[in-house]
Amino acid sequence: MIDFSRDVLFILESFDFKTALKRVTPMLIEGEEVFATFSFSRDYVIFTTKRVIVIKERGTTGQKKDYTSLPYNKVKAFSVETAGEPGEDCELDLWFSGLGKIRFEFKGNFDILGFNKMIGEYIL
């Protein structure tokens, strides 16, 4: 489980969509679709139409995995920040009711404004 007692930051890079889809397809509910996949270190963040799924690999071999689901219906606020021009390094903050804030940093060329619109459609 993610430790919300301190600031939570994920520095994300693009991750192969098909590989990520294989990891989460068994957990998806009816009507839920994956729309964005990222990696950080040896872990993964997958955005679906219903939630954010964080997969953290545990142990030295990474065979033990922790799956945390963060449903959009628990998001009370969100914000995006760009490094200047949209498309450069940027951040997405999500505040989850009763848990706290998670910051996702996207490295490189990323359409944060389009992503903000998609997230908004699922949260609002």
VENPE-V470499 format. One record per backbone hydrogen bond with DSSP energy under -0.5 kcal/mol. CO is the residue of the C=O (numbers start at 1). NH is the residue of the N-H. Records with the same first field share a line. If there is no record, write none. Layout:
CO->NH  NH
This chain:
2->4
3->6
7->9
8->103
10->12  105
12->107
13->39
16->20
17->21
18->22
19->23
20->24
21->25
24->27  28
25->28
29->32
33->49
36->47
37->15
38->45
39->13
40->43
43->40
44->55
45->38
46->48  53
47->35  36
50->72
51->48
52->54  70
53->46  55
54->56  68
55->44  57
56->66
58->62  64
64->58
65->67
66->56  68
68->54  70
69->71
70->52
71->74
72->75
74->76  97
77->95
79->93
81->91
85->88
87->110
88->87
89->83
90->106
91->81
92->104
93->79
94->96  102
95->76  77
96->99  100
100->96
101->8
102->94
103->10  105
104->92  106
105->12  107
106->90
108->110
110->87  112
111->115
112->116
113->117
114->118
115->119
116->120
117->121
118->122
119->123
120->124
